[in-house]
């Protein structure tokens, strides 16, 4: 076999190998589940361009244990609520009570975390224990968050709530301080994180509820039931071993 023929054979092998590697990489990308998360520190957020937070760290451990390939994308809450049922995203670690999730998603049997929701006001603790306590009031809330069903109730015109929307917890606290509304409804940990950077001594709190967090899988995810089973098995195993607190 001549030198030119050998070179041609090696070139053909190299091209074939590159194509095979490319196809394998393509399969890996196709098999990776798409995980959507919202900016909800300290649970999930973007830091220096990378996903971070307690739920993200927990997912990394479970995925590694179960051999689950995934990609992470930070998205606005409204896009996630719409995208998960449609299969644009396959997995969300959060509340399962959004109306968009009814009949379109699967959720883990047991919670993987809990988030506390509070009402906030200045100088005096707000007298808010139930949704009905907000009737006829102006309330600050972050846009796109279901707040365990509270937002849908507040959006119902029959309940006469004037919603003041905020994009971030920091903006909501600024609106509260500016007197735009007397009450701010939000999960506790994002507020705690915001207050570490900018304390508000006059801020008073009333505990409203404790909401469980779940693995929420789109029914349109590839092998949705099997994926959820692997997530649950990995979480249970790592929780029992102490690898997840």
LODRENRO-475608 format. One record per atom (N, C-alpha, C): chain; atom name; x, y, z negated. Coordinates in steps of 0.05 Angstrom, whole numbers, m for minus. Layout:
// residues N
REC   mol   atom        x        y        z
REC     A     CA        X        Y        Z
...
***
This chain:
// residues 245
REC   mol   atom        x        y        z
REC     A      N       17      m24        0
REC     A     CA        0        0        0
REC     A      C       18       25        0
REC     A      N       12       44       18
REC     A     CA       29       67       20
REC     A      C       24       87       m2
REC     A      N       44      106       m4
REC     A     CA       42      126      m26
REC     A      C       16      142      m23
REC     A      N       10      150        2
REC     A     CA      m14      166        6
REC     A      C      m39      151       m2
REC     A      N      m39      125        4
REC     A     CA      m62      108       m3
REC     A      C      m65      106      m33
REC     A      N      m42      103      m47
REC     A     CA      m42      102      m76
REC     A      C      m53      128      m88
REC     A      N      m43      150      m77
REC     A     CA      m52      176      m87
REC     A      C      m82      179      m83
REC     A      N      m92      169      m60
REC     A     CA     m121      171      m55
REC     A      C     m136      154      m75
REC     A      N     m126      130      m81
REC     A     CA     m139      112     m100
REC     A      C     m140      124     m128
REC     A      N     m117      135     m137
REC     A     CA     m116      148     m163
REC     A      C     m135      172     m165
REC     A      N     m136      187     m142
REC     A     CA     m154      211     m142
REC     A      C     m183      202     m144
REC     A      N     m190      181     m130
REC     A     CA     m217      171     m131
REC     A      C     m224      161     m159
REC     A      N     m205      147     m172
REC     A     CA     m210      138     m199
REC     A      C     m213      161     m218
REC     A      N     m197      182     m214
REC     A     CA     m198      205     m232
REC     A      C     m225      219     m229
REC     A      N     m235      222     m204
REC     A     CA     m261      235     m200
REC     A      C     m283      218     m212
REC     A      N     m281      191     m208
REC     A     CA     m302      174     m219
REC     A      C     m302      175     m250
REC     A      N     m277      176     m261
REC     A     CA     m276      178     m290
REC     A      C     m287      204     m300
REC     A      N     m281      226     m286
REC     A     CA     m292      252     m294
REC     A      C     m322      252     m293
REC     A      N     m333      239     m271
REC     A     CA     m362      238     m268
REC     A      C     m375      222     m291
REC     A      N     m361      200     m298
REC     A     CA     m372      183     m319
REC     A      C     m372      198     m346
REC     A      N     m350      213     m351
REC     A     CA     m348      228     m376
REC     A      C     m370      249     m376
REC     A      N     m374      262     m353
REC     A     CA     m394      283     m351
REC     A      C     m422      272     m356
REC     A      N     m427      247     m344
REC     A     CA     m453      235     m348
REC     A      C     m457      228     m378
REC     A      N     m435      217     m390
REC     A     CA     m437      210     m419
REC     A      C     m443      235     m435
REC     A      N     m429      257     m429
REC     A     CA     m433      282     m444
REC     A      C     m462      291     m441
REC     A      N     m472      288     m415
REC     A     CA     m499      296     m410
REC     A      C     m519      280     m426
REC     A      N     m514      254     m428
REC     A     CA     m532      237     m444
REC     A      C     m531      245     m473
REC     A      N     m507      251     m483
REC     A     CA     m505      259     m511
REC     A      C     m521      285     m516
REC     A      N     m519      304     m498
REC     A     CA     m534      329     m501
REC     A      C     m564      324     m499
REC     A      N     m572      305     m481
REC     A     CA     m600      300     m478
REC     A      C     m611      286     m503
REC     A      N     m594      269     m516
REC     A     CA     m603      255     m540
REC     A      C     m604      272     m564
REC     A      N     m590      294     m565
REC     A     CA     m588      311     m588
REC     A      C     m616      324     m593
REC     A      N     m625      323     m618
REC     A     CA     m650      336     m625
REC     A      C     m645      366     m629
REC     A      N     m665      381     m622
REC     A     CA     m664      410     m624
REC     A      C     m676      419     m651
REC     A      N     m660      430     m668
REC     A     CA     m669      439     m694
REC     A      C     m672      470     m694
REC     A      N     m696      479     m701
REC     A     CA     m700      508     m702
REC     A      C     m700      517     m732
REC     A      N     m688      540     m737
REC     A     CA     m688      550     m764
REC     A      C     m694      580     m763
REC     A      N     m704      591     m785
REC     A     CA     m710      619     m786
REC     A      C     m690      632     m806
REC     A      N     m688      659     m804
REC     A     CA     m671      673     m822
REC     A      C     m685      675     m850
REC     A      N     m677      657     m868
REC     A     CA     m691      655     m893
REC     A      C     m670      648     m915
REC     A      N     m651      667     m919
REC     A     CA     m630      662     m939
REC     A      C     m642      659     m967
REC     A      N     m630      641     m984
REC     A     CA     m606      625     m979
REC     A      C     m612      598     m967
REC     A      N     m637      593     m959
REC     A     CA     m644      566     m948
REC     A      C     m632      562     m920
REC     A      N     m636      581     m902
REC     A     CA     m626      579     m875
REC     A      C     m621      607     m864
REC     A      N     m598      612     m852
REC     A     CA     m592      638     m841
REC     A      C     m567      636     m823
REC     A      N     m561      658     m810
REC     A     CA     m537      658     m793
REC     A      C     m516      676     m806
REC     A      N     m492      665     m809
REC     A     CA     m470      679     m821
REC     A      C     m445      677     m803
REC     A      N     m435      700     m795
REC     A     CA     m412      701     m776
REC     A      C     m418      684     m751
REC     A      N     m443      686     m741
REC     A     CA     m450      673     m717
REC     A      C     m456      643     m720
REC     A      N     m455      632     m744
REC     A     CA     m459      604     m748
REC     A      C     m482      599     m768
REC     A      N     m497      577     m764
REC     A     CA     m518      570     m782
REC     A      C     m507      564     m810
REC     A      N     m521      573     m830
REC     A     CA     m513      568     m858
REC     A      C     m537      566     m876
REC     A      N     m533      558     m901
REC     A     CA     m555      557     m920
REC     A      C     m558      529     m932
REC     A      N     m573      527     m954
REC     A     CA     m575      502     m968
REC     A      C     m590      480     m952
REC     A      N     m610      488     m937
REC     A     CA     m624      468     m921
REC     A      C     m607      459     m897
REC     A      N     m591      477     m886
REC     A     CA     m574      470     m864
REC     A      C     m553      450     m873
REC     A      N     m541      456     m897
REC     A     CA     m521      438     m908
REC     A      C     m532      410     m913
REC     A      N     m557      409     m924
REC     A     CA     m570      384     m929
REC     A      C     m574      368     m903
REC     A      N     m584      382     m882
REC     A     CA     m588      369     m857
REC     A      C     m562      358     m845
REC     A      N     m540      372     m848
REC     A     CA     m515      363     m838
REC     A      C     m507      336     m851
REC     A      N     m512      333     m877
REC     A     CA     m506      309     m891
REC     A      C     m524      286     m882
REC     A      N     m549      291     m880
REC     A     CA     m568      270     m872
REC     A      C     m562      261     m843
REC     A      N     m558      280     m825
REC     A     CA     m552      274     m797
REC     A      C     m527      257     m795
REC     A      N     m506      265     m810
REC     A     CA     m481      250     m809
REC     A      C     m485      221     m819
REC     A      N     m501      218     m840
REC     A     CA     m506      192     m851
REC     A      C     m521      174     m832
REC     A      N     m539      186     m817
REC     A     CA     m557      170     m799
REC     A      C     m548      170     m770
REC     A      N     m526      184     m764
REC     A     CA     m516      184     m737
REC     A      C     m535      200     m718
REC     A      N     m547      220     m729
REC     A     CA     m565      237     m713
REC     A      C     m550      260     m700
REC     A      N     m551      262     m674
REC     A     CA     m539      285     m661
REC     A      C     m560      308     m659
REC     A      N     m551      332     m663
REC     A     CA     m570      354     m663
REC     A      C     m557      380     m655
REC     A      N     m573      399     m647
REC     A     CA     m564      426     m642
REC     A      C     m581      444     m660
REC     A      N     m570      467     m668
REC     A     CA     m584      486     m685
REC     A      C     m588      512     m671
REC     A      N     m612      523     m673
REC     A     CA     m617      549     m661
REC     A      C     m634      566     m680
REC     A      N     m624      590     m686
REC     A     CA     m639      609     m703
REC     A      C     m659      623     m685
REC     A      N     m685      622     m693
REC     A     CA     m706      634     m677
REC     A      C     m725      650     m694
REC     A      N     m739      670     m683
REC     A     CA     m760      684     m699
REC     A      C     m781      664     m708
REC     A      N     m793      670     m730
REC     A     CA     m813      651     m742
REC     A      C     m836      646     m722
REC     A      N     m845      667     m709
REC     A     CA     m868      663     m690
REC     A      C     m861      644     m668
REC     A      N     m836      646     m657
REC     A     CA     m828      628     m636
REC     A      C     m826      600     m646
REC     A      N     m817      596     m670
REC     A     CA     m814      569     m681
REC     A      C     m842      557     m685
REC     A      N     m861      573     m695
REC     A     CA     m888      563     m700
REC     A      C     m901      554     m673
REC     A      N     m895      568     m652
REC     A     CA     m906      561     m626
REC     A      C     m889      540     m612
REC     A      N     m863      540     m615
REC     A     CA     m845      523     m601
REC     A      C     m844      494     m611
REC     A      N     m847      491     m637
REC     A     CA     m846      464     m649
REC     A      C     m869      446     m638
REC     A      N     m894      455     m639
REC     A     CA     m916      439     m628
REC     A      C     m912      432     m598
REC     A      N     m899      450     m583
REC     A     CA     m896      445     m555
REC     A      C     m871      429     m548
REC     A      N     m855      422     m568
REC     A     CA     m831      406     m563
REC     A      C     m808      423     m554
REC     A      N     m810      449     m554
REC     A     CA     m787      466     m547
REC     A      C     m765      462     m568
REC     A      N     m774      457     m593
REC     A     CA     m756      449     m615
REC     A      C     m768      423     m626
REC     A      N     m750      406     m637
REC     A     CA     m759      380     m646
REC     A      C     m762      378     m676
REC     A      N     m747      394     m691
REC     A     CA     m747      392     m720
REC     A      C     m745      419     m733
REC     A      N     m760      421     m755
REC     A     CA     m759      445     m772
REC     A      C     m759      435     m801
REC     A      N     m742      448     m818
REC     A     CA     m742      442     m846
REC     A      C     m756      465     m860
REC     A      N     m781      461     m868
REC     A     CA     m796      482     m880
REC     A      C     m824      473     m888
REC     A      N     m842      493     m890
REC     A     CA     m870      486     m898
REC     A      C     m884      472     m875
REC     A      N     m903      455     m883
REC     A     CA     m918      440     m862
REC     A      C     m947      451     m859
REC     A      N     m953      473     m872
REC     A     CA     m981      483     m874
REC     A      C     m989      502     m852
REC     A      N     m970      510     m834
REC     A     CA     m978      528     m813
REC     A      C    m1000      516     m796
REC     A      N    m1020      532     m789
REC     A     CA    m1042      521     m773
REC     A      C    m1033      510     m746
REC     A      N    m1011      521     m735
REC     A     CA    m1001      512     m710
REC     A      C     m991      483     m712
REC     A      N     m984      474     m736
REC     A     CA     m973      447     m740
REC     A      C     m994      425     m742
REC     A      N    m1019      434     m746
REC     A     CA    m1041      414     m750
REC     A      C    m1045      397     m725
REC     A      N    m1041      371     m728
REC     A     CA    m1045      353     m705
REC     A      C    m1022      353     m685
REC     A      N    m1002      370     m688
REC     A     CA     m981      372     m669
REC     A      C     m954      363     m680
REC     A      N     m952      358     m706
REC     A     CA     m927      351     m719
REC     A      C     m930      328     m738
REC     A      N     m908      316     m745
REC     A     CA     m906      296     m767
REC     A      C     m890      308     m789
REC     A      N     m896      302     m814
REC     A     CA     m881      312     m837
REC     A      C     m873      290     m855
REC     A      N     m850      293     m868
REC     A     CA     m840      273     m887
REC     A      C     m861      269     m909
REC     A      N     m861      244     m919
REC     A     CA     m881      238     m940
REC     A      C     m875      253     m966
REC     A      N     m849      258     m971
REC     A     CA     m842      271     m996
REC     A      C     m827      297     m990
REC     A      N     m829      317    m1007
REC     A     CA     m815      343    m1003
REC     A      C     m785      339    m1004
REC     A      N     m770      356     m991
REC     A     CA     m741      356     m992
REC     A      C     m730      380    m1007
REC     A      N     m748      398    m1014
REC     A     CA     m740      422    m1030
REC     A      C     m766      436    m1039
REC     A      N     m764      456    m1054
REC     A     CA     m787      472    m1063
REC     A      C     m780      502    m1062
REC     A      N     m798      518    m1052
REC     A     CA     m794      547    m1053
REC     A      C     m816      560    m1070
REC     A      N     m807      579    m1085
REC     A     CA     m826      594    m1103
REC     A      C     m835      619    m1089
REC     A      N     m861      625    m1091
REC     A     CA     m871      650    m1079
REC     A      C     m880      669    m1101
REC     A      N     m873      694    m1098
REC     A     CA     m880      714    m1119
REC     A      C     m894      738    m1106
REC     A      N     m907      753    m1124
REC     A     CA     m917      779    m1117
REC     A      C     m898      799    m1131
REC     A      N     m891      821    m1117
REC     A     CA     m873      841    m1127
REC     A      C     m886      868    m1127
REC     A      N     m880      884    m1148
REC     A     CA     m889      911    m1150
REC     A      C     m868      927    m1165
REC     A      N     m872      953    m1166
REC     A     CA     m853      970    m1180
REC     A      C     m865      978    m1207
REC     A      N     m848      977    m1227
REC     A     CA     m854      987    m1255
REC     A      C     m872      969    m1271
REC     A      N     m891      956    m1258
REC     A     CA     m910      939    m1273
REC     A      C     m915      913    m1257
REC     A      N     m915      890    m1270
REC     A     CA     m919      865    m1257
REC     A      C     m947      865    m1243
REC     A      N     m948      857    m1217
REC     A     CA     m974      858    m1203
REC     A      C     m993      837    m1214
REC     A      N    m1018      844    m1216
REC     A     CA    m1039      825    m1225
REC     A      C    m1049      808    m1202
REC     A      N    m1031      791    m1193
REC     A     CA    m1038      774    m1170
REC     A      C    m1032      745    m1177
REC     A      N    m1053      729    m1178
REC     A     CA    m1051      701    m1183
REC     A      C    m1064      684    m1161
REC     A      N    m1083      696    m1148
REC     A     CA    m1098      683    m1126
REC     A      C    m1101      702    m1103
REC     A      N    m1107      691    m1079
REC     A     CA    m1110      707    m1055
REC     A      C    m1131      729    m1060
REC     A      N    m1152      722    m1074
REC     A     CA    m1175      741    m1077
REC     A      C    m1166      766    m1093
REC     A      N    m1144      764    m1107
REC     A     CA    m1135      788    m1122
REC     A      C    m1124      809    m1103
REC     A      N    m1120      802    m1078
REC     A     CA    m1110      822    m1058
REC     A      C    m1132      835    m1042
REC     A      N    m1156      827    m1046
REC     A     CA    m1179      838    m1031
REC     A      C    m1179      869    m1033
REC     A      N    m1180      882    m1010
REC     A     CA    m1182      911    m1009
REC     A      C    m1156      926    m1014
REC     A      N    m1134      911    m1015
REC     A     CA    m1108      923    m1021
REC     A      C    m1090      924     m997
REC     A      N    m1070      941     m998
REC     A     CA    m1048      941     m978
REC     A      C    m1026      923     m988
REC     A      N    m1016      906     m971
REC     A     CA     m997      886     m979
REC     A      C     m974      885     m958
REC     A      N     m949      884     m968
REC     A     CA     m926      881     m950
REC     A      C     m920      852     m948
REC     A      N     m915      843     m923
REC     A     CA     m907      815     m918
REC     A      C     m890      813     m893
REC     A      N     m873      793     m892
REC     A     CA     m855      790     m869
REC     A      C     m871      778     m846
REC     A      N     m868      790     m823
REC     A     CA     m882      781     m799
REC     A      C     m872      753     m791
REC     A      N     m891      736     m782
REC     A     CA     m884      710     m773
REC     A      C     m884      688     m793
REC     A      N     m885      694     m819
REC     A     CA     m885      674     m840
REC     A      C     m913      668     m850
REC     A      N     m920      642     m852
REC     A     CA     m947      634     m860
REC     A      C     m952      639     m890
REC     A      N     m930      639     m906
REC     A     CA     m932      643     m935
REC     A      C     m951      623     m947
REC     A      N     m949      598     m938
REC     A     CA     m965      576     m950
REC     A      C     m995      581     m946
REC     A      N    m1002      594     m924
REC     A     CA    m1030      598     m918
REC     A      C    m1041      626     m927
REC     A      N    m1025      640     m942
REC     A     CA    m1033      666     m952
REC     A      C    m1036      687     m929
REC     A      N    m1017      686     m910
REC     A     CA    m1018      706     m889
REC     A      C    m1044      703     m872
REC     A      N    m1052      679     m866
REC     A     CA    m1076      675     m850
REC     A      C    m1100      686     m865
REC     A      N    m1101      682     m892
REC     A     CA    m1122      693     m908
REC     A      C    m1122      724     m907
REC     A      N    m1098      735     m910
REC     A     CA    m1096      765     m909
REC     A      C    m1103      777     m882
REC     A      N    m1098      761     m861
REC     A     CA    m1104      771     m834
REC     A      C    m1134      770     m827
REC     A      N    m1149      755     m843
REC     A     CA    m1178      753     m839
REC     A      C    m1192      780     m846
REC     A      N    m1204      793     m827
REC     A     CA    m1217      819     m833
REC     A      C    m1237      819     m855
REC     A      N    m1249      796     m860
REC     A     CA    m1269      794     m881
REC     A      C    m1257      799     m909
REC     A      N    m1230      795     m912
REC     A     CA    m1218      799     m938
REC     A      C    m1207      827     m943
REC     A      N    m1209      844     m922
REC     A     CA    m1203      872     m925
REC     A      C    m1175      879     m936
REC     A      N    m1156      863     m926
REC     A     CA    m1128      868     m934
REC     A      C    m1114      884     m912
REC     A      N    m1101      905     m919
REC     A     CA    m1085      921     m900
REC     A      C    m1056      910     m901
REC     A      N    m1048      897     m879
REC     A     CA    m1022      885     m879
REC     A      C    m1001      905     m869
REC     A      N     m979      908     m883
REC     A     CA     m957      924     m875
REC     A      C     m934      905     m868
REC     A      N     m928      902     m842
REC     A     CA     m908      883     m834
REC     A      C     m880      893     m837
REC     A      N     m862      874     m844
REC     A     CA     m833      879     m846
REC     A      C     m818      857     m832
REC     A      N     m795      864     m820
REC     A     CA     m780      844     m806
REC     A      C     m761      828     m824
REC     A      N     m752      841     m846
REC     A     CA     m733      828     m864
REC     A      C     m742      834     m893
REC     A      N     m731      818     m911
REC     A     CA     m736      822     m940
REC     A      C     m726      850     m948
REC     A      N     m703      857     m938
REC     A     CA     m691      883     m946
REC     A      C     m710      906     m936
REC     A      N     m720      904     m912
REC     A     CA     m739      924     m902
REC     A      C     m764      925     m919
REC     A      N     m774      902     m927
REC     A     CA     m798      900     m943
REC     A      C     m795      914     m970
REC     A      N     m772      909     m982
REC     A     CA     m766      922    m1008
REC     A      C     m764      952    m1005
REC     A      N     m753      961     m983
REC     A     CA     m751      990     m977
REC     A      C     m779     1002     m973
REC     A      N     m797      987     m960
REC     A     CA     m824      997     m956
REC     A      C     m839      998     m983
REC     A      N     m834      978    m1000
REC     A     CA     m846      979    m1027
REC     A      C     m836     1003    m1042
REC     A      N     m810     1008    m1041
REC     A     CA     m798     1031    m1055
REC     A      C     m808     1057    m1044
REC     A      N     m815     1057    m1018
REC     A     CA     m825     1082    m1006
REC     A      C     m855     1086    m1010
REC     A      N     m868     1067    m1023
REC     A     CA     m896     1070    m1029
REC     A      C     m915     1063    m1007
REC     A      N     m905     1048     m987
REC     A     CA     m923     1040     m964
REC     A      C     m945     1021     m973
REC     A      N     m941     1006     m994
REC     A     CA     m961      988    m1004
REC     A      C     m953      982    m1033
REC     A      N     m972      976    m1050
REC     A     CA     m966      971    m1079
REC     A      C     m955      943    m1084
REC     A      N     m959      924    m1065
REC     A     CA     m952      896    m1070
REC     A      C     m936      885    m1046
REC     A      N     m917      868    m1053
REC     A     CA     m901      854    m1033
REC     A      C     m902      824    m1040
REC     A      N     m910      808    m1020
REC     A     CA     m912      779    m1024
REC     A      C     m889      766    m1009
REC     A      N     m873      749    m1024
REC     A     CA     m850      736    m1011
REC     A      C     m840      713    m1028
REC     A      N     m825      695    m1014
REC     A     CA     m811      673    m1028
REC     A      C     m790      685    m1046
REC     A      N     m784      672    m1068
REC     A     CA     m766      683    m1089
REC     A      C     m737      685    m1081
REC     A      N     m726      664    m1069
REC     A     CA     m697      664    m1064
REC     A      C     m687      685    m1045
REC     A      N     m702      691    m1023
REC     A     CA     m693      713    m1005
REC     A      C     m693      740    m1020
REC     A      N     m712      744    m1038
REC     A     CA     m713      769    m1053
REC     A      C     m689      769    m1072
REC     A      N     m683      747    m1085
REC     A     CA     m660      746    m1104
REC     A      C     m634      752    m1089
REC     A      N     m632      742    m1065
REC     A     CA     m608      747    m1048
REC     A      C     m606      776    m1041
REC     A      N     m628      788    m1033
REC     A     CA     m629      817    m1026
REC     A      C     m622      834    m1050
REC     A      N     m631      827    m1074
REC     A     CA     m627      843    m1098
REC     A      C     m598      841    m1107
REC     A      N     m584      820    m1100
REC     A     CA     m555      818    m1107
REC     A      C     m539      840    m1093
REC     A      N     m548      847    m1068
REC     A     CA     m534      868    m1053
REC     A      C     m544      896    m1062
REC     A      N     m570      898    m1068
REC     A     CA     m581      924    m1076
REC     A      C     m601      919    m1098
REC     A      N     m593      921    m1123
REC     A     CA     m611      917    m1146
REC     A      C     m633      938    m1147
REC     A      N     m657      929    m1156
REC     A     CA     m680      947    m1160
REC     A      C     m690      942    m1188
REC     A      N     m680      956    m1208
REC     A     CA     m687      952    m1236
REC     A      C     m717      955    m1241
REC     A      N     m731      971    m1225
REC     A     CA     m759      975    m1230
REC     A      C     m777      953    m1218
REC     A      N     m765      934    m1204
REC     A     CA     m781      913    m1191
REC     A      C     m791      893    m1211
REC     A      N     m817      888    m1211
REC     A     CA     m829      869    m1229
REC     A      C     m842      846    m1213
REC     A      N     m843      823    m1225
REC     A     CA     m851      799    m1211
REC     A      C     m873      784    m1224
REC     A      N     m891      773    m1208
REC     A     CA     m911      754    m1217
REC     A      C     m909      729    m1200
REC     A      N     m906      706    m1213
REC     A     CA     m905      680    m1199
REC     A      C     m932      673    m1188
REC     A      N     m933      666    m1162
REC     A     CA     m958      659    m1149
REC     A      C     m961      629    m1145
REC     A      N     m940      617    m1133
REC     A     CA     m942      589    m1126
REC     A      C     m915      576    m1122
REC     A      N     m915      550    m1120
REC     A     CA     m892      534    m1114
REC     A      C     m898      517    m1090
REC     A      N     m883      521    m1068
REC     A     CA     m890      508    m1043
REC     A      C     m868      488    m1035
REC     A      N     m876      463    m1030
REC     A     CA     m856      443    m1021
REC     A      C     m847      447     m993
REC     A      N     m822      438     m988
REC     A     CA     m810      439     m961
REC     A      C     m807      411     m951
REC     A      N     m812      407     m925
REC     A     CA     m811      380     m913
REC     A      C     m794      380     m888
REC     A      N     m787      356     m879
REC     A     CA     m779      352     m852
REC     A      C     m804      353     m835
REC     A      N     m805      371     m816
REC     A     CA     m828      374     m798
REC     A      C     m819      368     m770
REC     A      N     m829      346     m758
REC     A     CA     m820      337     m732
REC     A      C     m843      341     m711
REC     A      N     m836      352     m689
REC     A     CA     m855      355     m667
REC     A      C     m863      328     m657
REC     A      N     m889      324     m652
REC     A     CA     m898      299     m640
REC     A      C     m887      295     m611
REC     A      N     m878      317     m599
REC     A     CA     m866      316     m572
REC     A      C     m836      311     m573
REC     A      N     m825      308     m597
REC     A     CA     m796      301     m599
REC     A      C     m792      272     m589
REC     A      N     m770      266     m576
REC     A     CA     m764      239     m568
REC     A      C     m765      220     m592
REC     A      N     m780      199     m590
REC     A     CA     m782      179     m612
REC     A      C     m787      192     m639
REC     A      N     m808      209     m639
REC     A     CA     m814      226     m663
REC     A      C     m816      210     m689
REC     A      N     m831      188     m688
REC     A     CA     m835      173     m713
REC     A      C     m809      160     m722
REC     A      N     m793      150     m704
REC     A     CA     m767      138     m711
REC     A      C     m749      159     m722
REC     A      N     m749      183     m710
REC     A     CA     m732      205     m720
REC     A      C     m739      212     m748
REC     A      N     m765      215     m754
REC     A     CA     m774      222     m781
REC     A      C     m766      200     m801
REC     A      N     m768      175     m793
REC     A     CA     m761      153     m811
REC     A      C     m731      154     m817
REC     A      N     m714      160     m798
REC     A     CA     m686      162     m803
REC     A      C     m679      185     m821
REC     A      N     m692      208     m817
REC     A     CA     m688      231     m834
REC     A      C     m696      225     m863
REC     A      N     m719      212     m866
REC     A     CA     m728      205     m893
REC     A      C     m709      185     m907
REC     A      N     m701      165     m891
REC     A     CA     m683      145     m903
REC     A      C     m656      157     m911
REC     A      N     m645      174     m894
REC     A     CA     m620      187     m901
REC     A      C     m622      205     m925
REC     A      N     m643      220     m926
REC     A     CA     m647      238     m949
REC     A      C     m650      221     m975
REC     A      N     m666      200     m974
REC     A     CA     m671      184     m998
REC     A      C     m644      171    m1008
REC     A      N     m629      161     m989
REC     A     CA     m604      149     m996
REC     A      C     m584      168    m1009
REC     A      N     m581      192     m996
REC     A     CA     m562      212    m1006
REC     A      C     m572      225    m1033
REC     A      N     m598      227    m1036
REC     A     CA     m609      237    m1061
REC     A      C     m604      218    m1084
REC     A      N     m607      192    m1078
REC     A     CA     m603      172    m1099
REC     A      C     m573      171    m1107
REC     A      N     m555      175    m1087
REC     A     CA     m527      173    m1093
REC     A      C     m516      199    m1106
REC     A      N     m532      220    m1106
REC     A     CA     m522      245    m1117
REC     A      C     m509      263    m1097
REC     A      N     m507      254    m1072
REC     A     CA     m494      270    m1052
REC     A      C     m511      295    m1044
REC     A      N     m537      293    m1049
REC     A     CA     m555      315    m1046
REC     A      C     m567      321    m1074
REC     A      N     m565      345    m1082
REC     A     CA     m576      352    m1109
REC     A      C     m606      357    m1108
***
